[in-house]
Amino acid sequence: MQLLNTLYVTLPDSYLRLDNDTLRVQVDDETKLRVPLHHLQAVVCFGHVNLSAPLMHRLADEAIALVLLDSNGRFKARLEGAVSGNVLLRQAQHRAVDNAEFTLEAARALVAGKLKNQRQVLLRGAREAKLPDEESLLTRAAQDLAASLRALPQASTLDVLRGVEGEAARTYFGAINLVVRADMRADFSMDGRSRRPPRDRMNALLSFLYAMWMNDCRSACEAAGLDPQLGFLHAVRPGRAALALDLVEEFRPLADRLALTLVNRGQLRASDFAVREGGAVSLEGDARKAVVVAYQERKQELLTHPLLAESLPLGVVPLVQARLLARHVRGEAPTYLPFAVK
């Protein structure tokens, strides 16, 4: 299964080495894990993880991506072998990005997918709310997101579109605290979205989950033959995977839902986070492993894709969406249909 072939390494001070055709994970000379290389498509390392040079060479030879993230999940570097993919598709992608009308239409679809999924998070929270006032506030916020969705067709430029998205984000993150269980809010409330660094526990958890979704979306773009650096909604900048950032937008609310589930079920506690000097907050130790396991389990859950009308694991959806986007870029589909949950 394509969703089961990413190895996430969260153990601090672990050492990854090549052992014949196997990747070995060691901590203090103790072997913690062995994984045959032919089972892997990517290796993602969080924080201080050491790797042998022979292993890095072999990963490059086998086209297994090596992704380095800091302990908060912020992207640091990516090592990969020779560039693969369809050069004709990438030429079409470059032409599409230069077409202002195409770029705006694609960006509008990406934002619509994100807002629809954010709205579902709030509506679900309203259904499960314990107090009528909180149900009302969540319902009103969901209605405001519906209004933002209706405003998207009138967004005549990317800047206007980003403005609509930004206003919707303020509404969404202003209401999401009400979806957190009442007795957990003192520790897991957030004052808007904060990054680089996260300033509270919920933001730290979201950043960690977003980083994993981002890696999967970048891999999906590459698997579809698209250039992950060349996006529609996000501006092109050196070293920025703009298209992967575009694709991950519709999946961010799914990360939010998982974060809320972990908190509301008591699977994460305040003690699982550390507050650094200067106010930065990070997810610590075994809690990181627990989140990775929960993320991998969530990716295995079956759902019905709205366009394909068939059941498939959530972890495969980024690959499907990247291929749908590639079809649109090639001119084989009139529009891009984002993934929307129910």
One Martini backbone bead per residue (centre of mass of N, CA, C, O) as a GRO file, in nm:
protein
  342
    1MET     BB    1   0.097   0.035   0.022
    2GLN     BB    2   0.141   0.376  -0.021
    3LEU     BB    3   0.075   0.467   0.292
    4LEU     BB    4   0.316   0.259   0.430
    5ASN     BB    5   0.616   0.401   0.308
    6THR     BB    6   0.673   0.582   0.568
    7LEU     BB    7   0.941   0.687   0.771
    8TYR     BB    8   0.926   0.783   1.111
    9VAL     BB    9   1.167   0.977   1.301
   10THR     BB   10   1.158   1.059   1.668
   11LEU     BB   11   1.414   0.974   1.794
   12PRO     BB   12   1.644   1.094   1.981
   13ASP     BB   13   1.967   1.025   1.882
   14SER     BB   14   1.947   0.869   1.636
   15TYR     BB   15   2.068   0.599   1.412
   16LEU     BB   16   2.119   0.575   1.062
   17ARG     BB   17   2.173   0.273   0.871
   18LEU     BB   18   2.337   0.053   0.660
   19ASP     BB   19   2.211  -0.299   0.605
   20ASN     BB   20   2.249  -0.364   0.319
   21ASP     BB   21   1.891  -0.374   0.245
   22THR     BB   22   1.881  -0.210   0.525
   23LEU     BB   23   1.730  -0.016   0.768
   24ARG     BB   24   1.884   0.110   1.066
   25VAL     BB   25   1.781   0.169   1.406
   26GLN     BB   26   1.968   0.352   1.652
   27VAL     BB   27   2.028   0.348   2.022
   28ASP     BB   28   2.298   0.310   2.181
   29ASP     BB   29   2.356   0.037   2.000
   30GLU     BB   30   2.047  -0.012   1.972
   31THR     BB   31   1.816  -0.192   1.804
   32LYS     BB   32   1.486  -0.077   1.698
   33LEU     BB   33   1.503  -0.106   1.368
   34ARG     BB   34   1.397  -0.278   1.062
   35VAL     BB   35   1.404  -0.184   0.703
   36PRO     BB   36   1.333  -0.249   0.401
   37LEU     BB   37   1.392  -0.058   0.125
   38HIS     BB   38   1.152  -0.169  -0.063
   39HIS     BB   39   0.930  -0.034   0.146
   40LEU     BB   40   1.033   0.254   0.058
   41GLN     BB   41   0.979   0.620  -0.017
   42ALA     BB   42   1.031   0.747   0.280
   43VAL     BB   43   1.228   0.963   0.508
   44VAL     BB   44   1.142   1.102   0.832
   45CYS     BB   45   1.307   1.355   1.029
   46PHE     BB   46   1.306   1.443   1.371
   47GLY     BB   47   1.539   1.631   1.450
   48HIS     BB   48   1.802   1.462   1.612
   49VAL     BB   49   1.936   1.287   1.338
   50ASN     BB   50   2.143   1.027   1.234
   51LEU     BB   51   2.346   0.967   0.931
   52SER     BB   52   2.477   0.779   0.695
   53ALA     BB   53   2.632   0.803   0.397
   54PRO     BB   54   2.553   0.531   0.268
   55LEU     BB   55   2.250   0.571   0.308
   56MET     BB   56   2.213   0.830   0.141
   57HIS     BB   57   2.309   0.709  -0.125
   58ARG     BB   58   2.098   0.480  -0.138
   59LEU     BB   59   1.845   0.653  -0.135
   60ALA     BB   60   1.911   0.799  -0.398
   61ASP     BB   61   1.933   0.545  -0.581
   62GLU     BB   62   1.620   0.450  -0.485
   63ALA     BB   63   1.427   0.702  -0.465
   64ILE     BB   64   1.448   0.791  -0.156
   65ALA     BB   65   1.328   1.010   0.047
   66LEU     BB   66   1.485   1.274   0.244
   67VAL     BB   67   1.353   1.422   0.545
   68LEU     BB   68   1.408   1.731   0.723
   69LEU     BB   69   1.306   1.807   1.055
   70ASP     BB   70   1.217   1.960   1.311
   71SER     BB   71   1.068   1.915   1.621
   72ASN     BB   72   0.804   2.082   1.495
   73GLY     BB   73   0.807   2.017   1.161
   74ARG     BB   74   1.002   2.190   1.018
   75PHE     BB   75   1.143   2.253   0.732
   76LYS     BB   76   1.485   2.189   0.602
   77ALA     BB   77   1.518   1.917   0.411
   78ARG     BB   78   1.592   1.748   0.084
   79LEU     BB   79   1.665   1.421  -0.040
   80GLU     BB   80   1.733   1.338  -0.387
   81GLY     BB   81   1.741   1.226  -0.679
   82ALA     BB   82   1.672   1.219  -0.977
   83VAL     BB   83   1.466   1.368  -1.181
   84SER     BB   84   1.134   1.308  -1.233
   85GLY     BB   85   0.898   1.277  -1.481
   86ASN     BB   86   0.694   1.475  -1.692
   87VAL     BB   87   0.796   1.709  -1.912
   88LEU     BB   88   0.526   1.781  -2.051
   89LEU     BB   89   0.375   1.846  -1.791
   90ARG     BB   90   0.569   2.070  -1.695
   91GLN     BB   91   0.523   2.253  -1.934
   92ALA     BB   92   0.219   2.287  -1.884
   93GLN     BB   93   0.254   2.410  -1.602
   94HIS     BB   94   0.405   2.664  -1.688
   95ARG     BB   95   0.181   2.771  -1.871
   96ALA     BB   96  -0.042   2.784  -1.655
   97VAL     BB   97   0.101   2.988  -1.462
   98ASP     BB   98   0.107   3.213  -1.698
   99ASN     BB   99  -0.206   3.187  -1.666
  100ALA     BB  100  -0.416   3.385  -1.500
  101GLU     BB  101  -0.689   3.237  -1.528
  102PHE     BB  102  -0.598   2.956  -1.444
  103THR     BB  103  -0.474   3.028  -1.169
  104LEU     BB  104  -0.730   3.144  -1.039
  105GLU     BB  105  -0.910   2.894  -1.071
  106ALA     BB  106  -0.732   2.696  -0.912
  107ALA     BB  107  -0.715   2.860  -0.648
  108ARG     BB  108  -1.019   2.864  -0.595
  109ALA     BB  109  -1.050   2.556  -0.559
  110LEU     BB  110  -0.855   2.522  -0.319
  111VAL     BB  111  -1.006   2.710  -0.124
  112ALA     BB  112  -1.278   2.569  -0.131
  113GLY     BB  113  -1.183   2.305  -0.004
  114LYS     BB  114  -1.093   2.425   0.263
  115LEU     BB  115  -1.363   2.563   0.353
  116LYS     BB  116  -1.539   2.311   0.350
  117ASN     BB  117  -1.371   2.156   0.568
  118GLN     BB  118  -1.390   2.368   0.790
  119ARG     BB  119  -1.698   2.368   0.811
  120GLN     BB  120  -1.721   2.072   0.908
  121VAL     BB  121  -1.580   2.110   1.176
  122LEU     BB  122  -1.791   2.312   1.293
  123LEU     BB  123  -2.049   2.142   1.254
  124ARG     BB  124  -1.957   1.910   1.430
  125GLY     BB  125  -1.918   2.080   1.684
  126ALA     BB  126  -2.215   2.170   1.704
  127ARG     BB  127  -2.341   1.884   1.737
  128GLU     BB  128  -2.142   1.830   2.008
  129ALA     BB  129  -2.242   2.041   2.179
  130LYS     BB  130  -2.335   2.121   2.520
  131LEU     BB  131  -2.401   2.421   2.448
  132PRO     BB  132  -2.607   2.646   2.297
  133ASP     BB  133  -2.407   2.883   2.259
  134GLU     BB  134  -2.187   2.717   2.115
  135GLU     BB  135  -2.359   2.616   1.884
  136SER     BB  136  -2.424   2.898   1.774
  137LEU     BB  137  -2.132   2.996   1.719
  138LEU     BB  138  -2.053   2.766   1.524
  139THR     BB  139  -2.279   2.810   1.320
  140ARG     BB  140  -2.204   3.101   1.248
  141ALA     BB  141  -1.920   3.039   1.144
  142ALA     BB  142  -2.016   2.846   0.919
  143GLN     BB  143  -2.180   3.066   0.773
  144ASP     BB  144  -1.936   3.249   0.712
  145LEU     BB  145  -1.794   3.039   0.532
  146ALA     BB  146  -2.022   3.026   0.326
  147ALA     BB  147  -1.987   3.321   0.241
  148SER     BB  148  -1.695   3.287   0.139
  149LEU     BB  149  -1.767   3.086  -0.082
  150ARG     BB  150  -1.960   3.285  -0.238
  151ALA     BB  151  -1.712   3.496  -0.290
  152LEU     BB  152  -1.509   3.354  -0.485
  153PRO     BB  153  -1.619   3.420  -0.780
  154GLN     BB  154  -1.551   3.745  -0.725
  155ALA     BB  155  -1.253   3.689  -0.733
  156SER     BB  156  -1.028   3.868  -0.955
  157THR     BB  157  -0.778   3.803  -0.767
  158LEU     BB  158  -0.537   3.674  -0.573
  159ASP     BB  159  -0.553   3.886  -0.349
  160VAL     BB  160  -0.856   3.862  -0.299
  161LEU     BB  161  -0.857   3.561  -0.240
  162ARG     BB  162  -0.662   3.578   0.004
  163GLY     BB  163  -0.851   3.760   0.168
  164VAL     BB  164  -1.080   3.558   0.200
  165GLU     BB  165  -0.911   3.340   0.335
  166GLY     BB  166  -0.815   3.508   0.579
  167GLU     BB  167  -1.095   3.569   0.698
  168ALA     BB  168  -1.176   3.273   0.733
  169ALA     BB  169  -0.945   3.198   0.927
  170ARG     BB  170  -1.030   3.385   1.158
  171THR     BB  171  -1.302   3.253   1.203
  172TYR     BB  172  -1.210   2.963   1.252
  173PHE     BB  173  -0.990   3.012   1.483
  174GLY     BB  174  -1.202   3.166   1.665
  175ALA     BB  175  -1.389   2.884   1.703
  176ILE     BB  176  -1.219   2.617   1.770
  177ASN     BB  177  -1.216   2.621   2.084
  178LEU     BB  178  -1.518   2.505   2.104
  179VAL     BB  179  -1.417   2.202   2.026
  180VAL     BB  180  -1.291   2.192   2.282
  181ARG     BB  181  -1.283   2.062   2.565
  182ALA     BB  182  -1.355   2.232   2.843
  183ASP     BB  183  -1.124   2.092   3.037
  184MET     BB  184  -0.889   2.169   2.797
  185ARG     BB  185  -0.869   2.484   2.734
  186ALA     BB  186  -0.645   2.592   2.921
  187ASP     BB  187  -0.421   2.417   2.743
  188PHE     BB  188  -0.573   2.432   2.418
  189SER     BB  189  -0.580   2.713   2.348
  190MET     BB  190  -0.608   2.961   2.077
  191ASP     BB  191  -0.455   3.268   1.931
  192GLY     BB  192  -0.457   3.172   1.673
  193ARG     BB  193  -0.223   3.147   1.424
  194SER     BB  194   0.104   3.001   1.492
  195ARG     BB  195   0.446   3.041   1.372
  196ARG     BB  196   0.767   3.048   1.390
  197PRO     BB  197   0.671   2.979   1.641
  198PRO     BB  198   0.482   2.816   1.837
  199ARG     BB  199   0.265   2.952   2.119
  200ASP     BB  200   0.109   2.675   2.151
  201ARG     BB  201  -0.011   2.361   2.170
  202MET     BB  202  -0.199   2.354   1.924
  203ASN     BB  203   0.002   2.475   1.723
  204ALA     BB  204   0.214   2.253   1.757
  205LEU     BB  205   0.032   2.021   1.662
  206LEU     BB  206  -0.042   2.133   1.384
  207SER     BB  207   0.243   2.161   1.269
  208PHE     BB  208   0.309   1.860   1.284
  209LEU     BB  209   0.076   1.762   1.096
  210TYR     BB  210   0.130   1.942   0.851
  211ALA     BB  211   0.409   1.825   0.784
  212MET     BB  212   0.306   1.544   0.702
  213TRP     BB  213   0.113   1.635   0.481
  214MET     BB  214   0.323   1.786   0.314
  215ASN     BB  215   0.496   1.543   0.239
  216ASP     BB  216   0.267   1.385   0.094
  217CYS     BB  217   0.205   1.607  -0.119
  218ARG     BB  218   0.480   1.620  -0.249
  219SER     BB  219   0.492   1.323  -0.333
  220ALA     BB  220   0.237   1.337  -0.508
  221CYS     BB  221   0.339   1.537  -0.717
  222GLU     BB  222   0.579   1.363  -0.810
  223ALA     BB  223   0.414   1.108  -0.887
  224ALA     BB  224   0.249   1.285  -1.114
  225GLY     BB  225   0.485   1.488  -1.249
  226LEU     BB  226   0.507   1.736  -1.084
  227ASP     BB  227   0.601   2.059  -0.982
  228PRO     BB  228   0.636   2.155  -0.647
  229GLN     BB  229   0.739   2.468  -0.703
  230LEU     BB  230   0.470   2.518  -0.892
  231GLY     BB  231   0.216   2.736  -0.826
  232PHE     BB  232  -0.099   2.913  -0.769
  233LEU     BB  233  -0.155   3.030  -0.477
  234HIS     BB  234   0.142   3.020  -0.424
  235ALA     BB  235   0.419   3.174  -0.429
  236VAL     BB  236   0.713   3.191  -0.595
  237ARG     BB  237   1.003   3.048  -0.431
  238PRO     BB  238   1.293   2.978  -0.322
  239GLY     BB  239   1.252   2.656  -0.178
  240ARG     BB  240   0.942   2.641  -0.252
  241ALA     BB  241   0.655   2.424  -0.229
  242ALA     BB  242   0.388   2.550  -0.373
  243LEU     BB  243   0.212   2.307  -0.470
  244ALA     BB  244   0.209   2.156  -0.201
  245LEU     BB  245   0.070   2.390  -0.053
  246ASP     BB  246  -0.182   2.382  -0.218
  247LEU     BB  247  -0.269   2.081  -0.166
  248VAL     BB  248  -0.277   2.096   0.158
  249GLU     BB  249  -0.519   2.280   0.220
  250GLU     BB  250  -0.757   2.056   0.208
  251PHE     BB  251  -0.603   1.893   0.465
  252ARG     BB  252  -0.592   2.066   0.724
  253PRO     BB  253  -0.873   1.997   0.855
  254LEU     BB  254  -0.789   1.699   0.908
  255ALA     BB  255  -0.574   1.773   1.113
  256ASP     BB  256  -0.761   1.919   1.307
  257ARG     BB  257  -0.939   1.674   1.375
  258LEU     BB  258  -0.714   1.505   1.499
  259ALA     BB  259  -0.629   1.702   1.718
  260LEU     BB  260  -0.904   1.711   1.863
  261THR     BB  261  -0.920   1.411   1.926
  262LEU     BB  262  -0.661   1.385   2.100
  263VAL     BB  263  -0.758   1.590   2.313
  264ASN     BB  264  -1.057   1.496   2.382
  265ARG     BB  265  -0.940   1.193   2.463
  266GLY     BB  266  -0.661   1.232   2.627
  267GLN     BB  267  -0.388   1.161   2.451
  268LEU     BB  268  -0.319   1.456   2.536
  269ARG     BB  269  -0.102   1.664   2.731
  270ALA     BB  270   0.056   1.925   2.868
  271SER     BB  271   0.321   1.745   2.936
  272ASP     BB  272   0.383   1.695   2.612
  273PHE     BB  273   0.494   1.989   2.644
  274ALA     BB  274   0.726   2.252   2.559
  275VAL     BB  275   0.868   2.554   2.693
  276ARG     BB  276   1.054   2.788   2.561
  277GLU     BB  277   1.261   3.022   2.516
  278GLY     BB  278   1.032   3.282   2.413
  279GLY     BB  279   0.755   3.073   2.380
  280ALA     BB  280   0.807   2.816   2.256
  281VAL     BB  281   0.632   2.524   2.131
  282SER     BB  282   0.662   2.162   2.193
  283LEU     BB  283   0.664   1.840   2.104
  284GLU     BB  284   0.723   1.544   2.299
  285GLY     BB  285   0.852   1.251   2.263
  286ASP     BB  286   0.610   1.016   2.285
  287ALA     BB  287   0.396   1.206   2.161
  288ARG     BB  288   0.503   1.203   1.873
  289LYS     BB  289   0.458   0.905   1.826
  290ALA     BB  290   0.151   0.909   1.877
  291VAL     BB  291   0.085   1.098   1.640
  292VAL     BB  292   0.200   0.926   1.413
  293VAL     BB  293   0.021   0.681   1.463
  294ALA     BB  294  -0.250   0.829   1.427
  295TYR     BB  295  -0.194   0.921   1.138
  296GLN     BB  296  -0.158   0.637   1.013
  297GLU     BB  297  -0.438   0.535   1.094
  298ARG     BB  298  -0.605   0.752   0.945
  299LYS     BB  299  -0.495   0.675   0.654
  300GLN     BB  300  -0.656   0.387   0.664
  301GLU     BB  301  -0.918   0.509   0.631
  302LEU     BB  302  -1.221   0.477   0.486
  303LEU     BB  303  -1.352   0.639   0.185
  304THR     BB  304  -1.548   0.847  -0.025
  305HIS     BB  305  -1.499   0.962  -0.327
  306PRO     BB  306  -1.672   1.210  -0.494
  307LEU     BB  307  -1.570   1.134  -0.791
  308LEU     BB  308  -1.513   0.816  -0.791
  309ALA     BB  309  -1.713   0.652  -0.606
  310GLU     BB  310  -1.496   0.523  -0.401
  311SER     BB  311  -1.316   0.325  -0.192
  312LEU     BB  312  -1.051   0.472   0.017
  313PRO     BB  313  -0.776   0.568   0.153
  314LEU     BB  314  -0.671   0.860   0.281
  315GLY     BB  315  -0.360   0.830   0.197
  316VAL     BB  316  -0.440   0.836  -0.126
  317VAL     BB  317  -0.569   1.115  -0.192
  318PRO     BB  318  -0.325   1.293  -0.277
  319LEU     BB  319  -0.270   1.124  -0.533
  320VAL     BB  320  -0.541   1.177  -0.666
  321GLN     BB  321  -0.528   1.489  -0.668
  322ALA     BB  322  -0.268   1.518  -0.833
  323ARG     BB  323  -0.390   1.376  -1.086
  324LEU     BB  324  -0.623   1.573  -1.128
  325LEU     BB  325  -0.441   1.818  -1.168
  326ALA     BB  326  -0.286   1.706  -1.411
  327ARG     BB  327  -0.531   1.686  -1.598
  328HIS     BB  328  -0.590   1.989  -1.597
  329VAL     BB  329  -0.313   2.085  -1.705
  330ARG     BB  330  -0.348   1.907  -1.979
  331GLY     BB  331  -0.673   1.938  -2.059
  332GLU     BB  332  -0.863   1.678  -1.958
  333ALA     BB  333  -0.988   1.889  -1.750
  334PRO     BB  334  -1.180   2.171  -1.684
  335THR     BB  335  -1.131   2.105  -1.372
  336TYR     BB  336  -1.072   2.127  -1.023
  337LEU     BB  337  -1.146   1.884  -0.771
  338PRO     BB  338  -1.172   1.897  -0.457
  339PHE     BB  339  -1.146   1.769  -0.140
  340ALA     BB  340  -1.449   1.665   0.036
  341VAL     BB  341  -1.594   1.636   0.329
  342LYS     BB  342  -1.875   1.497   0.555
   0.00000   0.00000   0.00000
